[in-house]
Amino acid sequence: MLKKWPIGEIITIAAIVIVILLTLRLASDNKKLSEDNGRLSEQIKDIGQKNEGLANSIDGLVEQIGVMNKIVATEARRRAAAEMKAQKLQEEVKDALKGNACAVEYIPANAVIGVHKAADSARGHKGKKSADTRKSTD
């Protein structure tokens, strides 16, 4: 004959089974989470190394840009000084030629071409094109 189980014992056994099943489920979830944590930790480590490499590259680029900026600033100052010197010399030439009648006289094109040819010949550049960059009037 079958023995009747009291309801309290059935509830207790069911509760124990549920607790065991939940414990197994939690253990499985914990194992999965631990594996995921390990994998994510490795990914974080790899990303950190890549980030460090990129930071070093950026530091190198910033340093190179700083050097280039110094070079550009130096060159800009040099060019500004050269421009000021050229303007000063141009003013000196203008001042020197103010009272000179030859400075404002018209020189025929043929005479200019002849002087260019003579200068080229004197330099030994025979056969080379003249430095005259004006458009011809032919």
C-alpha angles and dihedrals in degrees: 000000000000119000116224114235116220114242092240092059092047091051091047093050091046090050091050091049091048091049091049092048092047090048091052090047092049091048090052092047090047091052091049092048091049090053091047090048091052092049092047091047089055090049091050089050091050092047090048091054091048090047090052090050091050091047090053090049091050091048089053091049092048090051091049091048089051090053091047091049090053090050091048091048091050091048091048091052090047092050092046090051091048091049091050090049091049091050091048091050091047090053090048091052091048091049092048093050097045096098096031113107093200091062092066100036119113114246116204116241092238091057092050091050090049092051090049091051092048091049092049090049092049090052092050095247095129113163094019120117116266120253088239105124098177119118112255118246094218 
